[in-house]
Amino acid sequence: MYKEIPQYGLRAYAMLFSKYGSKESFSQSELDWIVGKSMKKKIFALLLNSGWIKKTSRAKYKCNDPREIMKGLLEFKVPEIMKKSKRDYAFTNLSAVEIWSDYSYVQRGMEKSPYFIKVLKHDLDYWKNFFNKNNIPNYVNKGSTVGEYVILVPAEQINATERHGLRVEKLGNTMEIAKSNEIYLYAYNYMREKYHAAV
């Protein structure tokens, strides 16, 4: 999984890639004349942990292909990350429609990929920290950015069930959302037929 990096890491990667490309190996000593020892270790740890470089031997590294990194930064990470969470949640609104309709309706693309997640009000700080640690932009009730992001929907209680390894709002609530807008008619009909349910 690739992660976004701060400017100092980006500059170090740019220097290493322009000098070695993605084929030739290099060592940490490449930064000896540029930065101090502690900063050098910090830069290499950042680049390695963020997936921008890889270790090829005990003391040698190679740059990963920048095209793969850029593509990887736009990959969908939220569903896998949610499986590591320690607090109650439920995918809600259009994200619930996606899950219950087995993704027959999909609201996302690489350019814009919102996830609507209901969380308990008193857990809001936990969730902000959780997504910030995973480099996922997040907003409360509304917001938008390029790529993948989360809209946190605070609630007093959560009534959810598990589907495809994720916590999601109950089918009845989800079908009401799908029925409320003609755009989601295909997903609504899919759910109605699959689950023999009508709302």
C-alpha positions as CSV (number, residue, x, y, z in Angstrom):
1,M,0.0,0.0,0.0
2,Y,1.4,3.4,-1.0
3,K,1.0,6.4,1.3
4,E,1.3,10.1,0.7
5,I,4.5,11.6,2.0
6,P,5.6,15.1,3.2
7,Q,7.6,17.4,0.9
8,Y,11.0,16.5,2.4
9,G,10.4,12.8,1.5
10,L,9.1,13.7,-1.9
11,R,12.3,15.8,-2.6
12,A,14.5,12.9,-1.4
13,Y,12.6,10.4,-3.6
14,A,12.9,12.8,-6.6
15,M,16.6,13.1,-6.1
16,L,17.1,9.3,-5.7
17,F,14.8,8.4,-8.7
18,S,16.4,11.0,-11.0
19,K,19.8,9.6,-10.1
20,Y,19.1,5.8,-10.1
21,G,15.7,5.3,-11.7
22,S,13.8,2.2,-10.5
23,K,16.4,-0.4,-11.7
24,E,19.7,0.6,-9.9
25,S,20.3,0.1,-6.2
26,F,21.6,2.7,-3.8
27,S,22.5,2.9,-0.1
28,Q,21.6,5.4,2.7
29,S,25.0,7.0,2.2
30,E,23.6,8.8,-0.8
31,L,22.2,11.4,1.6
32,D,25.3,11.7,3.7
33,W,26.4,15.0,2.2
34,I,22.9,16.4,2.2
35,V,21.4,15.8,5.7
36,G,22.5,14.7,9.1
37,K,22.4,11.1,10.3
38,S,19.1,11.2,12.2
39,M,17.3,13.0,9.3
40,K,18.7,10.4,6.8
41,K,17.3,7.6,8.9
42,K,14.0,9.4,9.1
43,I,13.8,9.9,5.3
44,F,14.7,6.3,4.6
45,A,12.1,5.0,7.1
46,L,9.5,7.3,5.6
47,L,10.2,6.2,2.0
48,L,10.3,2.6,3.0
49,N,7.2,2.5,5.2
50,S,5.2,4.6,2.6
51,G,6.1,2.2,-0.3
52,W,8.2,4.7,-2.3
53,I,11.4,2.6,-2.1
54,K,12.0,-1.1,-1.3
55,K,14.9,-2.9,0.3
56,T,16.8,-5.2,-2.0
57,S,19.4,-6.4,0.5
58,R,20.6,-5.5,4.0
59,A,21.9,-2.1,3.1
60,K,20.6,-1.5,-0.5
61,Y,17.4,0.0,-1.8
62,K,15.6,0.7,-5.1
63,C,13.0,3.3,-6.0
64,N,9.6,2.0,-6.8
65,D,8.2,3.1,-10.2
66,P,6.5,6.5,-9.7
67,R,3.7,5.5,-12.1
68,E,2.8,2.6,-9.7
69,I,3.1,4.9,-6.7
70,M,0.7,7.5,-8.2
71,K,-1.8,4.8,-9.2
72,G,-1.5,3.3,-5.7
73,L,-2.2,6.5,-4.0
74,L,-5.7,6.5,-5.6
75,E,-6.5,2.8,-4.8
76,F,-9.5,2.1,-2.6
77,K,-8.2,1.4,0.9
78,V,-11.1,2.2,3.2
79,P,-12.9,-1.2,3.2
80,E,-9.7,-3.0,4.2
81,I,-8.8,-0.4,6.8
82,M,-12.2,-0.6,8.4
83,K,-11.6,-4.3,9.3
84,K,-8.9,-3.1,11.7
85,S,-11.2,-0.6,13.6
86,K,-11.9,-1.1,17.3
87,R,-15.2,0.8,17.5
88,D,-18.7,0.3,16.3
89,Y,-19.6,1.7,12.8
90,A,-21.9,1.2,9.9
91,F,-21.6,2.0,6.2
92,T,-24.6,4.2,5.5
93,N,-26.4,6.1,2.8
94,L,-25.0,5.4,-0.7
95,S,-22.2,3.3,0.7
96,A,-24.8,1.0,2.2
97,V,-26.6,0.9,-1.2
98,E,-23.3,-0.2,-2.8
99,I,-22.7,-3.0,-0.3
100,W,-26.3,-4.4,-0.2
101,S,-26.6,-4.3,-4.0
102,D,-23.4,-6.3,-4.3
103,Y,-21.9,-3.2,-6.0
104,S,-24.5,-3.2,-8.8
105,Y,-24.6,0.5,-8.0
106,V,-21.1,2.1,-7.5
107,Q,-20.7,5.8,-6.6
108,R,-17.0,5.9,-6.8
109,G,-14.1,6.3,-9.3
110,M,-10.4,7.1,-8.9
111,E,-11.2,10.8,-9.2
112,K,-13.8,10.9,-6.4
113,S,-14.5,8.1,-4.0
114,P,-16.7,9.0,-1.0
115,Y,-17.5,6.6,1.8
116,F,-20.4,7.4,4.2
117,I,-19.8,5.9,7.6
118,K,-22.1,6.2,10.6
119,V,-20.2,6.4,13.9
120,L,-21.2,7.0,17.5
121,K,-21.0,10.7,18.5
122,H,-18.8,10.0,21.5
123,D,-16.3,8.1,19.2
124,L,-15.8,11.0,16.7
125,D,-12.3,11.8,17.9
126,Y,-11.3,8.1,17.7
127,W,-12.5,8.0,14.1
128,K,-10.8,11.2,13.0
129,N,-7.5,9.9,14.5
130,F,-8.1,6.5,12.9
131,F,-8.4,7.9,9.4
132,N,-5.7,10.5,9.9
133,K,-3.2,7.8,10.9
134,N,-4.2,5.9,7.7
135,N,-3.9,9.0,5.5
136,I,-7.5,9.0,4.6
137,P,-9.1,12.5,4.3
138,N,-12.3,12.7,6.5
139,Y,-15.1,15.1,7.2
140,V,-18.0,15.3,9.5
141,N,-21.4,15.2,7.7
142,K,-20.1,16.8,4.5
143,G,-16.9,17.5,2.5
144,S,-15.1,16.5,-0.6
145,T,-11.6,16.1,-2.1
146,V,-9.8,14.3,-4.9
147,G,-9.7,10.5,-4.6
148,E,-10.8,8.4,-1.6
149,Y,-12.3,10.1,1.5
150,V,-14.7,9.5,4.3
151,I,-17.8,11.3,5.4
152,L,-18.4,10.6,9.1
153,V,-22.1,10.7,10.1
154,P,-22.3,11.0,13.9
155,A,-25.2,9.1,15.6
156,E,-26.5,8.4,19.1
157,Q,-26.8,4.7,18.2
158,I,-25.9,2.3,15.4
159,N,-28.1,-0.5,14.2
160,A,-26.0,-2.5,11.8
161,T,-25.3,-6.0,10.4
162,E,-22.3,-7.6,8.8
163,R,-22.1,-8.0,5.0
164,H,-19.0,-8.9,3.0
165,G,-16.9,-8.6,6.2
166,L,-18.1,-5.0,6.8
167,R,-20.6,-3.4,9.2
168,V,-23.5,-1.9,7.2
169,E,-26.9,-0.4,8.0
170,K,-29.8,-2.7,8.0
171,L,-31.4,-3.7,4.6
172,G,-34.7,-1.9,5.2
173,N,-33.1,1.5,5.8
174,T,-30.8,1.0,2.8
175,M,-33.7,0.1,0.5
176,E,-35.5,3.3,1.6
177,I,-32.5,5.3,0.6
178,A,-32.3,3.5,-2.8
179,K,-36.0,4.0,-3.4
180,S,-35.8,7.7,-2.7
181,N,-33.9,8.6,-5.9
182,E,-34.5,7.3,-9.4
183,I,-30.7,7.2,-10.0
184,Y,-30.6,4.2,-7.6
185,L,-33.6,2.4,-9.1
186,Y,-31.4,-0.4,-10.6
187,A,-29.8,-1.0,-7.2
188,Y,-33.2,-0.9,-5.5
189,N,-34.7,-3.4,-7.9
190,Y,-31.7,-5.6,-7.5
191,M,-32.0,-5.7,-3.7
192,R,-35.8,-6.2,-3.8
193,E,-35.4,-9.2,-6.1
194,K,-32.4,-10.7,-4.3
195,Y,-33.7,-10.4,-0.8
196,H,-37.4,-10.7,-1.6
197,A,-38.0,-7.5,0.3
198,A,-40.1,-4.5,-0.5
199,V,-40.0,-1.1,1.1
